[in-house]
Amino acid sequence: MNTSPPPQPLAAIDQTLLSRMVRRDQLVMLRRTVQSAIPINLVLGVTAMLVAIHGGLIVQGVLWFVLSLVANLLRRMLCRQSFEDSASGVERQLRRMVVAAVASGGVWALVPWLCAGYTSDQTLFYLVVVCGICAGAVSYGIAYAAVPIGFITPPLLTTAVCLTVAGGFDRSCLAAMVVVYYTGLVRAAMQSERGIRSGCRLKNEATAMAAQLGEAHDALQKSTRRLAVRASHDALTGLLNREGFTQAATRRIGERPGRAHCLFLFDLDGFKGVNDAFGHQAGDHVLQDVARWLERELDGLQATVGRWGGDEFVVFCDHDEDRAQAPAALAQSLIASLPGAMASSGSHMGMSVGIAISRDADVVHMISLADEALYEAKRAGRNRCRIVDDALNKRLAVRRDIERDLQDAMAARAIRLWYQPIVSLDTLRVHSLEALLRWDHPRHGRMPPEQVIFAAAGTGLAEALLRYIVEEVCAALRELDAVGGDLAAVPIALNVSPREMAQLAVDRLVLGSLEREGIAARRLKIEITEEIALDTPAARGCLNALAAGGVTIVVDDFGVGYSSLASLRDHYVRQVKIDRSFVAGLGGSSGNRVLVNAIVQLGRALDIEVVAEGIETVDELDVLRTLGCRLGQGYHFARPAPLPEVVAWAARRRTATA
């Protein structure tokens, strides 16, 4: 059983570091107190100068004050000067402060010059001033004794000497008292420094101990979290294990009562063959790759992912009942992208999926239901999914019909392209057309384009479908050139899914078709939705090749989903389409106006065309014009329609304009 190491005792505090911190505190305090004492020094200096001038010593008084002023300016400069925050830097700054204090005290040692060696009538005044300023120096310099001692030594000793030389019992006694006064001040300064150092040491020890306690607390918390993770997670893949997954899913059901939930059970097809052929170590690498791939693919869905055991993985997430196709679509997209997760190991495996949808059901019961669906999926073959619900048979029937009929539909030209104009918002002239896939299935009616593309991918017809669409677009371009008018020479944009871009040689297919048909590459635009799949080197290389060949690359639905500013860093992007959700109700939404304006300005700065989708009202058109958007499409201008109807629409517009 894995256990975390016991908490370590608090380490002894580094005394060298502690001494440096105390010394720094002393310096900081000293700089602050000395700056406070300098104004008092200046006031007393001015007073001494005035007394000297009054006594007739004008030159001496002024000269002495100038020296005092220079000394004070030097000390103030040192107090404001930056210093190197190291042991040597702090000590160097303290020594400078001592030297400056001695220099300032030396100026006050010249006071006998102003009073004839303490024998003039002003002697009492100067004695009081000198003794007072020395007492003040000790009071303000308590953080570091050397500074006040350096300041008081010259003036007090000079005073004692001058009084002794002057002679007389009174002056001799006064000189002795000055020496005693000096001794008392020195002792007070040293005691004050010891108190300050003791307080600073205690403060820094407490700070260091608090930091150590914080680190110990963090380490204990991390250790506790590691133990909890080990108890609930699979050691090989890092995903939740069976117990951890059951607890997490049960907790989610309890937090959202009454909501429908969806559980996916995945089983790798062909995993046993990997273990048999390459050994269990290779199999472990495959399981780790699949775990990382699942987390990456499900990022943003707030899904709970776990390893159920062996080569089975389980996913639990909320289910939106208004989107009944969402679970199957998610499962099929995961099945389709699984080969990408296996690329590094060189394995070729599929995946079967069982899906259970329920409301407030027990997680274990949902697992059993999904397991039954998984069994049915595996019976049907590799890379299949099954949903446990009443609509399963109908959905499977539709999917089978689409896959069965797709190739025949392409052969019969039953899959058609409709076109929607993109117009210049300033002149209302047609700028380009967007090709949209339409297929009216004989049994199930109009098929969503993404379902047709998915069916093509599932039946290996993705390349054939893309080639078919490109050929249809080339035929439309030739027809437009033959008709002439406003639609002559306009380009046509077609949508390519990220899966196609990542898995097919779209560049060679498109450029080759254009060359065979004799169509200039500038007449074609490729619309993509910037998604994770486009981050692959193959997809980016494909887009670069298309752009180099002259095809315009357009980022569709810009501003939502995975579409982001990062896509604009790629030099091949020459146009972006603002998602219709930002255009709808633009006149009444200041937030949308700000966003649209930002995209328009960004496109202008990067020399990228900006197209606004979904324009349906005159108000929206007017706001877009005001914001400087130059291109747009939407029902306000024309709905998607077959090419002849688009040509007739353009002719009617030309006639009306004329």
C-alpha positions in Angstrom: 0.0 0.0 0.0 1.4 3.4 -1.0 1.8 5.8 1.9 3.1 9.4 2.0 6.2 10.2 4.1 5.5 11.6 7.5 5.6 15.4 7.8 9.1 16.7 8.4 9.9 18.9 11.5 10.5 22.6 11.0 14.0 23.3 9.9 16.3 25.4 12.0 16.3 29.0 10.9 19.5 30.0 9.1 21.3 32.3 11.5 23.4 34.0 8.8 20.3 34.8 6.9 18.6 36.0 10.1 21.5 38.3 10.9 21.3 39.8 7.5 17.6 40.4 7.8 18.1 42.1 11.2 20.9 44.2 9.8 18.7 45.3 6.9 15.9 46.2 9.3 18.3 48.3 11.3 19.3 50.2 8.1 15.8 50.8 7.1 14.9 52.1 10.5 18.0 54.2 10.7 17.4 55.9 7.3 13.9 56.8 8.4 14.9 58.2 11.8 17.9 60.2 10.5 15.7 61.8 7.9 13.3 62.9 10.7 16.2 64.4 12.7 17.8 66.4 9.9 15.1 69.2 10.0 15.8 69.7 13.8 19.5 69.8 13.1 18.9 72.5 10.5 16.8 74.6 12.8 19.4 74.5 15.6 22.1 75.3 13.0 20.2 78.4 11.9 19.8 79.5 15.5 23.5 79.0 16.2 24.4 81.1 13.1 22.1 83.9 14.1 23.6 84.0 17.6 27.1 84.1 16.1 26.1 87.0 13.8 24.5 88.8 16.7 27.7 88.5 18.6 29.7 90.1 15.7 31.0 86.8 14.2 29.3 87.2 10.9 31.8 85.4 8.7 32.4 82.6 11.2 28.7 82.1 11.7 27.8 81.9 8.0 30.8 79.7 7.2 29.9 77.3 10.0 26.3 77.1 8.9 27.3 76.3 5.3 29.4 73.4 6.6 26.5 72.2 8.7 24.2 72.5 5.7 26.6 70.4 3.4 26.8 67.7 6.1 23.0 67.5 6.4 22.5 67.3 2.7 25.1 64.5 2.5 23.2 62.6 5.2 19.9 63.1 3.5 21.3 61.9 0.2 22.6 58.7 1.8 19.2 58.1 3.4 17.4 58.3 0.1 20.0 56.5 -1.9 19.2 52.9 -3.1 21.4 50.1 -1.8 22.3 46.6 -2.8 20.0 44.2 -0.8 22.8 41.9 0.3 24.9 41.4 3.4 27.9 43.4 1.9 25.6 46.0 0.5 23.8 46.7 3.8 27.1 46.8 5.7 28.6 49.2 3.1 25.6 51.5 3.5 25.8 51.5 7.3 29.5 52.4 7.2 28.6 55.3 4.9 26.0 56.5 7.4 28.6 56.4 10.2 31.0 58.4 8.2 28.4 61.0 7.4 27.4 61.2 11.1 31.0 61.8 12.1 31.3 64.5 9.5 28.1 66.2 10.8 29.3 65.9 14.4 32.6 67.3 13.3 30.8 70.5 12.2 29.3 70.8 15.6 32.7 70.3 17.1 33.6 73.7 15.6 31.1 75.5 17.8 34.0 76.7 20.1 35.1 78.7 17.2 31.9 80.8 17.6 32.3 81.4 21.3 36.0 81.8 21.9 36.4 78.3 23.2 33.3 78.5 25.5 34.5 81.7 27.2 32.3 84.3 25.6 28.9 85.5 26.8 27.2 83.0 24.5 28.8 80.0 26.1 25.7 78.9 28.0 23.6 79.0 24.8 26.1 76.9 22.8 26.5 74.4 25.6 22.7 73.9 25.8 22.4 73.6 22.0 25.4 71.1 21.7 24.1 68.9 24.6 20.6 69.0 23.2 21.5 68.0 19.7 23.6 65.2 21.0 20.7 63.9 23.1 18.5 64.1 20.0 21.0 62.2 17.9 20.9 59.4 20.4 17.1 59.4 20.5 16.8 59.3 16.7 19.6 56.9 16.1 18.6 54.0 18.4 18.6 51.5 15.5 22.4 51.5 15.0 24.6 52.8 17.9 27.6 53.6 15.7 25.8 56.5 14.0 24.8 58.5 17.1 28.1 57.7 18.8 30.0 58.9 15.7 27.9 62.1 15.8 28.2 63.0 19.5 31.9 62.1 20.0 33.5 65.1 18.2 31.3 67.9 19.7 31.2 66.6 23.3 34.9 65.7 23.6 35.8 69.1 22.0 33.5 70.8 24.5 35.2 69.0 27.5 38.7 69.9 26.2 37.8 73.5 25.6 36.3 73.9 29.1 39.3 72.2 30.7 41.7 74.5 28.8 39.7 77.6 29.8 40.4 76.7 33.4 38.7 77.5 36.6 36.8 75.3 39.1 33.4 75.8 37.5 34.6 75.0 34.0 36.6 72.0 35.1 33.5 70.6 36.8 31.4 71.3 33.8 34.0 69.5 31.6 33.8 66.5 33.9 30.0 66.6 33.6 30.2 66.7 29.8 32.4 63.5 29.9 29.9 61.8 32.2 27.0 63.0 29.9 28.9 61.6 26.9 29.4 58.2 28.6 25.7 58.1 29.5 24.7 58.8 25.9 27.1 56.1 24.5 25.7 53.6 27.0 22.1 54.5 26.1 22.8 54.3 22.4 24.3 50.8 22.7 21.5 49.6 24.9 18.9 50.9 22.5 20.6 49.1 19.6 20.6 45.8 21.5 16.8 46.2 22.1 16.2 47.0 18.5 18.3 44.1 17.3 16.5 41.8 19.7 13.1 43.0 18.5 14.0 42.7 14.9 15.4 39.2 15.5 12.2 38.1 17.1 10.1 39.6 14.3 12.2 37.9 11.6 12.2 34.6 13.4 8.4 34.7 13.7 8.1 35.6 10.0 10.4 32.8 9.0 8.6 30.3 11.3 5.3 31.4 9.9 6.6 30.8 6.4 7.8 27.4 7.4 4.5 26.6 9.0 2.7 27.7 5.8 5.0 25.4 3.7 4.4 22.5 6.1 0.6 23.1 5.9 0.8 23.1 2.1 2.9 20.0 2.1 0.4 18.3 4.4 -2.5 19.4 2.2 -0.7 18.1 -0.9 0.0 14.8 0.8 -3.7 14.4 1.8 -4.8 15.2 -1.8 -2.3 12.6 -3.2 -3.7 10.0 -0.9 -7.2 10.8 -2.0 -6.2 10.7 -5.6 -4.5 7.3 -5.2 -7.6 5.9 -3.6 -10.0 7.0 -6.4 -7.8 7.0 -9.5 -6.3 4.4 -11.8 -2.6 4.2 -11.3 -1.8 3.4 -15.0 -3.9 6.1 -16.8 -4.5 8.6 -14.0 -8.3 8.5 -14.7 -10.9 7.8 -12.1 -11.0 4.1 -11.2 -14.2 2.1 -10.8 -14.9 3.3 -7.3 -13.9 6.9 -7.9 -16.0 7.1 -11.0 -19.1 5.7 -9.3 -18.7 8.1 -6.5 -18.2 11.1 -8.8 -21.1 10.2 -11.1 -23.4 9.6 -8.1 -22.4 12.9 -6.6 -23.3 14.7 -9.9 -26.7 13.0 -10.1 -27.4 14.2 -6.5 -26.3 17.7 -7.3 -28.6 18.0 -10.3 -31.8 16.1 -9.4 -34.4 15.6 -12.2 -31.9 16.2 -15.0 -31.2 13.6 -17.7 -27.7 12.1 -17.8 -25.8 10.2 -20.4 -23.3 7.4 -19.8 -20.9 6.1 -22.4 -19.1 2.8 -22.1 -16.1 2.4 -24.5 -14.4 -0.8 -25.4 -11.3 -0.9 -27.6 -11.6 -3.3 -30.6 -8.4 -5.2 -31.2 -6.7 -4.4 -27.9 -6.0 -8.1 -27.2 -4.1 -8.3 -30.4 -1.8 -5.5 -29.3 -1.1 -7.2 -26.1 -0.4 -10.6 -27.8 1.8 -9.1 -30.5 3.8 -6.5 -28.7 3.5 -7.4 -25.0 1.7 -5.9 -22.0 4.0 -2.9 -21.8 2.9 -1.8 -25.3 -0.7 -2.4 -24.2 -0.1 -0.1 -21.2 1.2 2.7 -23.5 -1.9 2.3 -25.6 -4.2 2.6 -22.6 -2.3 5.7 -21.5 -2.6 7.3 -24.9 -6.4 6.6 -25.0 -6.8 8.1 -21.6 -5.1 11.3 -22.6 -7.0 11.4 -25.9 -10.3 11.0 -24.1 -9.6 13.8 -21.7 -8.5 16.0 -24.6 -11.5 15.3 -26.8 -13.9 15.8 -24.0 -12.4 19.0 -22.7 -15.0 21.6 -22.2 -18.0 19.2 -21.9 -17.6 18.9 -18.1 -17.6 15.1 -18.5 -16.5 12.7 -15.8 -14.0 10.2 -17.3 -12.8 6.9 -15.8 -11.3 3.6 -16.6 -13.8 0.9 -15.8 -11.3 -1.9 -16.1 -9.1 -3.7 -18.7 -9.6 -1.8 -22.0 -13.0 -0.3 -21.1 -13.4 3.4 -20.4 -16.5 5.1 -19.1 -17.8 8.7 -19.5 -20.6 10.4 -17.6 -22.1 13.8 -18.6 -25.3 15.8 -18.6 -27.8 15.1 -21.4 -29.8 17.7 -23.2 -33.1 15.9 -24.1 -33.8 18.5 -26.8 -30.7 17.2 -28.7 -31.3 13.5 -29.0 -28.6 13.1 -31.6 -25.9 14.6 -29.4 -24.8 11.3 -27.6 -24.5 9.4 -30.9 -22.7 12.3 -32.6 -20.2 12.6 -29.7 -19.6 8.8 -29.7 -19.1 8.7 -33.5 -16.7 11.6 -33.5 -14.7 9.9 -30.8 -14.7 6.7 -32.8 -13.5 8.6 -35.9 -10.7 10.4 -34.1 -9.4 7.4 -32.2 -6.8 6.6 -35.0 -5.2 9.9 -34.2 -4.7 8.8 -30.6 -3.0 5.6 -31.8 -0.7 7.3 -34.3 2.3 7.5 -31.9 2.1 3.8 -31.0 1.5 2.6 -34.5 -1.6 0.6 -33.4 -4.7 0.2 -35.5 -7.7 -0.3 -33.3 -11.3 0.6 -33.3 -13.8 1.3 -30.6 -17.3 0.2 -29.8 -19.6 2.3 -27.6 -22.7 1.6 -25.6 -24.8 4.6 -24.5 -27.4 4.8 -21.7 -29.5 7.8 -21.2 -31.6 8.1 -18.0 -33.0 10.5 -15.4 -32.0 10.0 -11.7 -31.0 6.4 -12.4 -28.4 4.5 -10.3 -25.0 4.7 -11.9 -24.4 1.0 -11.6 -27.8 0.4 -13.4 -26.8 2.8 -16.1 -23.5 0.9 -16.5 -25.4 -2.4 -16.9 -27.6 -0.8 -19.6 -24.6 0.7 -21.4 -22.9 -2.7 -21.3 -25.9 -4.3 -23.1 -25.7 -1.6 -25.7 -22.0 -2.1 -26.0 -22.5 -5.8 -26.6 -25.0 -5.0 -29.4 -22.5 -2.6 -30.9 -19.7 -5.1 -30.9 -22.0 -7.7 -32.5 -22.6 -5.2 -35.4 -18.9 -4.9 -36.0 -16.0 -2.5 -35.2 -16.3 1.2 -34.6 -20.0 1.2 -33.7 -22.2 2.7 -31.0 -25.6 1.8 -29.7 -28.0 3.9 -27.5 -30.4 2.3 -25.1 -33.6 4.3 -26.0 -36.8 3.9 -28.0 -35.5 5.9 -30.9 -32.5 3.6 -31.5 -34.0 1.6 -34.3 -35.2 4.6 -36.2 -31.9 6.4 -36.0 -30.0 3.3 -37.0 -32.4 2.9 -39.9 -31.8 6.4 -41.1 -28.0 6.1 -40.8 -28.0 2.8 -42.7 -30.1 4.4 -45.4 -27.9 7.4 -45.8 -24.7 5.3 -45.9 -26.3 2.9 -48.3 -27.8 5.5 -50.6 -25.0 8.1 -50.5 -22.9 6.7 -53.3 -25.9 6.2 -55.6 -27.1 9.7 -54.8 -23.7 11.1 -55.9 -23.8 9.0 -59.1 -27.3 10.3 -59.8 -26.4 13.9 -59.0 -29.1 13.9 -56.4 -26.9 15.7 -54.0 -27.0 19.3 -55.0 -25.4 22.6 -54.1 -27.4 25.7 -53.3 -25.8 29.1 -53.2 -26.2 32.1 -51.0 -24.9 35.5 -52.1 -22.3 37.5 -50.0 -22.8 41.2 -50.9 -20.8 44.4 -50.5 -22.7 46.4 -47.8 -21.7 49.7 -49.4 -22.7 49.0 -53.0 -25.0 45.9 -52.5 -23.1 44.3 -55.4 -22.5 40.5 -55.2 -19.0 39.9 -53.8 -19.1 36.1 -53.8 -21.3 33.0 -53.3 -21.3 30.4 -50.6 -22.0 26.8 -51.6 -24.3 24.8 -49.3 -24.9 21.0 -49.4 -28.5 19.9 -50.0 -29.8 16.3 -50.2 -33.5 15.4 -50.1 -33.4 11.7 -49.2 -36.3 9.8 -50.8 -37.4 8.3 -47.5 -36.2 10.7 -44.8 -36.4 14.1 -46.4 -33.8 16.9 -46.2 -30.6 15.6 -44.7 -28.4 17.9 -42.6 -25.1 18.6 -44.3 -23.1 17.4 -41.3 -24.9 14.1 -41.3 -24.2 13.5 -44.9 -20.5 14.3 -44.4 -20.4 12.0 -41.3 -22.0 9.2 -43.3 -19.4 9.8 -46.1 -16.6 9.5 -43.5 -18.1 6.3 -42.0 -18.4 4.6 -45.4 -15.0 5.7 -46.8 -16.7 8.1 -49.2 -15.4 11.4 -47.7 -12.8 11.9 -50.5 -15.4 11.0 -53.2 -17.9 13.4 -51.7 -15.4 16.3 -51.5 -14.4 15.7 -55.1 -18.0 15.7 -56.1 -18.6 19.0 -54.4 -15.6 20.6 -56.0 -16.7 19.4 -59.4 -20.1 20.9 -58.8 -18.6 24.2 -57.8 -16.4 24.3 -60.9 -19.4 23.7 -63.1 -21.2 26.5 -61.3 -18.3 28.9 -61.9 -18.3 28.1 -65.6 -22.0 28.7 -65.8 -21.7 32.0 -64.0 -19.0 33.1 -66.5 -21.2 32.1 -69.4 -24.2 34.0 -68.0 -22.2 37.1 -67.3 -23.7 40.1 -65.5 -23.0 40.8 -61.9 -22.2 37.2 -61.1 -19.4 36.8 -63.7 -16.0 36.2 -62.2 -17.3 36.1 -58.6 -15.6 33.4 -56.4 -17.5 30.6 -54.6 -16.8 29.4 -51.1 -17.3 25.8 -50.0 -17.2 24.4 -46.5 -14.7 21.7 -45.5 -15.0 20.0 -42.2 -12.0 19.9 -39.8 -12.1 16.1 -40.0 -11.7 16.2 -43.8 -8.9 18.7 -43.5 -7.1 16.6 -41.0 -7.5 13.2 -42.7 -7.7 13.9 -46.4 -5.2 15.4 -48.9 -7.6 18.3 -49.5 -5.0 20.5 -51.1 -4.0 18.0 -53.8 -7.7 17.2 -54.4 -8.9 20.8 -54.7 -5.9 22.2 -56.6 -5.9 19.2 -58.9 -9.6 19.5 -59.7 -9.2 23.3 -60.4 -6.4 22.6 -62.8 -8.2 19.9 -64.6 -11.3 22.1 -64.9 -9.3 25.1 -66.0 -10.6 27.3 -63.1 -8.3 29.9 -61.5 -7.6 29.1 -57.9 -8.6 32.6 -56.8 -12.2 31.8 -57.8 -12.4 29.3 -54.9 -12.7 29.9 -51.2 -12.4 27.2 -48.5 -14.4 27.8 -45.4 -13.2 26.1 -42.2 -14.2 26.1 -38.6 -11.1 26.5 -36.5 -11.1 23.5 -34.2 -8.6 21.3 -32.4 -8.3 19.1 -35.4 -6.7 22.0 -37.4 -3.8 22.0 -35.0 -2.3 18.9 -36.6 0.7 19.5 -38.9 -1.2 17.7 -41.7 -4.1 20.1 -41.6 -1.9 23.2 -41.3 0.3 22.0 -44.2 -2.8 21.4 -46.3 -4.1 25.0 -45.6 -0.7 26.5 -46.4 -0.6 24.6 -49.7 -4.1 25.8 -50.6 -3.2 29.4 -49.8 0.0 29.2 -51.7 -1.9 27.8 -54.7 -4.2 30.9 -54.7 -7.2 29.6 -52.8 -8.7 32.0 -50.2 -9.0 30.5 -46.7 -12.0 31.7 -44.6 -12.5 31.1 -40.9 -16.3 30.4 -40.5 -18.3 31.1 -37.3 -15.6 33.4 -36.0 -16.0 34.2 -32.3 -17.7 31.0 -31.1 -16.7 27.5 -30.3 -13.0 26.9 -30.9 -12.7 29.8 -33.4 -10.3 32.2 -31.8 -7.8 35.0 -32.3 -5.1 32.3 -32.5 -6.5 31.4 -36.0 -5.7 34.9 -37.3 -2.0 34.4 -36.6 -1.8 32.0 -39.6 -0.9 33.9 -42.7 -3.1 31.8 -44.9 -6.4 33.2 -43.4 -7.7 36.0 -45.6 -11.3 36.2 -44.5 -13.3 35.6 -41.4 -17.1 35.4 -41.0 -18.7 36.9 -37.9 -21.0 34.3 -36.4 -24.7 35.1 -36.9 -25.3 35.0 -33.1 -23.4 38.4 -32.9 -25.4 39.9 -35.8 -28.9 38.9 -34.7 -30.5 41.9 -32.9 -27.4 43.9 -33.4 -29.2 47.3 -33.1 -30.4 46.5 -29.6 -27.3 44.9 -28.2 -24.4 47.2 -27.2 -22.3 44.2 -26.3 -22.6 42.7 -29.7 -21.8 46.0 -31.3 -18.6 46.2 -29.4 -17.6 42.7 -30.4 -18.5 43.2 -34.0 -16.6 46.5 -34.1 -13.6 44.8 -32.5 -13.6 42.0 -35.1 -14.0 44.6 -38.0 -11.1 46.7 -36.7 -9.0 43.6 -36.2 -9.6 42.5 -39.7 -8.8 45.9 -41.1 -5.5 46.0 -39.1 -4.5 42.5 -40.4 -5.8 43.1 -43.9 -8.4 40.4 -43.5 -11.9 40.6 -45.0 -14.7 40.5 -42.5 -18.1 39.0 -43.5 -21.2 39.4 -41.3 -23.5 36.3 -41.4 -27.2 36.2 -40.7 -28.3 39.8 -41.7 -32.1 39.7 -41.7 -33.2 43.3 -41.0 -32.5 46.8 -42.3 -31.5 47.9 -38.7 -28.8 45.2 -38.6 -27.5 46.3 -42.0 -27.4 50.0 -41.0 -25.4 49.2 -37.8 -22.9 47.0 -39.7 -22.4 49.8 -42.2 -21.8 52.3 -39.4 -19.3 49.9 -37.8 -17.4 49.8 -41.1 -18.2 46.1 -42.0 -17.9 45.8 -45.8 -19.4 42.4 -46.5 -22.4 40.4 -45.4 -24.9 37.7 -46.2 -28.3 36.7 -44.9 -32.0 36.5 -45.6 -32.3 40.2 -45.9 -30.5 39.9 -49.3 -31.3 36.4 -50.4 -31.9 32.9 -49.1 -29.9 29.9 -50.2 -31.2 28.7 -53.6 -30.2 26.6 -56.6 -27.9 28.4 -59.0 -30.5 29.3 -61.6 -32.6 31.0 -59.0 -29.6 32.9 -57.7 -28.9 34.0 -61.3 -32.5 35.1 -61.7 -32.3 37.0 -58.4 -29.2 38.8 -59.6 -30.9 39.7 -62.9 -34.0 41.1 -61.1 -31.7 43.2 -58.9 -29.9 44.5 -61.9 -33.1 45.4 -63.6 -34.5 47.1 -60.5 -31.3 49.1 -60.1 -31.4 50.2 -63.7 
